Amino acid sequence: MTSPVIAIDGPAGTGKSTTAREVASRLGWRYIDSGAFYRVAALLALRHGLDLAAAADRGRLRDALEEADIRQEVVGGVSHVRLDGDDVSVEVRTPAVTAIVSRVADDPDLRAIVNSGLRRQVGDRPAVIDGRDIGTVVFPDAFLKVFLVASLEERARRRMEEAEPLRAEDPSVLASYAQSLAERDRQDREREVGPLRPAGDAVHLDTSDLDISAQVARVVRMARERRAG
Ligand code: CDP
């Protein structure tokens, strides 16, 4: 039995979330952004002033996450995340959240909370989910697994364009984006539970020279071929 899930994993800036959202829309499946749950957890840690080095505060964070009502929806092609009814889509992508999210995500017990929430949300309804460990840990029996990669330079350029679209390309600014991406990748790769790594049966796709529509077309084609096969 396979889960009705397309898992799209890979490092930051490879176009996972845009690809996953578009593929979901083309197939009429739901889109779920697993990173949003870790980002909401990081936001809760900041709001409650928790110390990630203290075991008691890690426990408080898990309790806060279990009590939180987290919902995702795509409206007009844009994905939104709500925390207890408030739209926190912008807040969860601030540099302050991004800076601590990988540390928040290194707690195996917190990961278990996120993973069971994801499995509950999917149930038996088809979904496209993007993340780091969707094909390896959360849905190892996913119908299709794709692992996106791209050069660090290209990923930094994309992130800079997203965050500061009007800024002219400046090598020192680009270098600082590259450095923070590389640091987050390192933390994501090195954690013991749910690290960033491709599943043995994932299809690798290098997106350095692909635009989003080409990425989407490839994944949709793979999904259709699997369904037909
Ligand atoms: O959008 P971006 O690639 O920058 O990151 P994201 O998908 O929003 O994920 C933010 C962070 O959450 C990642 O850097 C990981 O530390 C963590 N994460 C994770 O540990 N496992 C997942 N399945 C998804 C995200």
Boltz pocket constraint, residues with backbone or C-beta under 6 A from the ligand:
constraints:
  - pocket:
      binder: B
      contacts: [[A, 10], [A, 11], [A, 12], [A, 13], [A, 17], [A, 34], [A, 35], [A, 36], [A, 38], [A, 39], [A, 101], [A, 102], [A, 103], [A, 105], [A, 130], [A, 131], [A, 132], [A, 133], [A, 134], [A, 184], [A, 188], [A, 194]]
      max_distance: 6.0
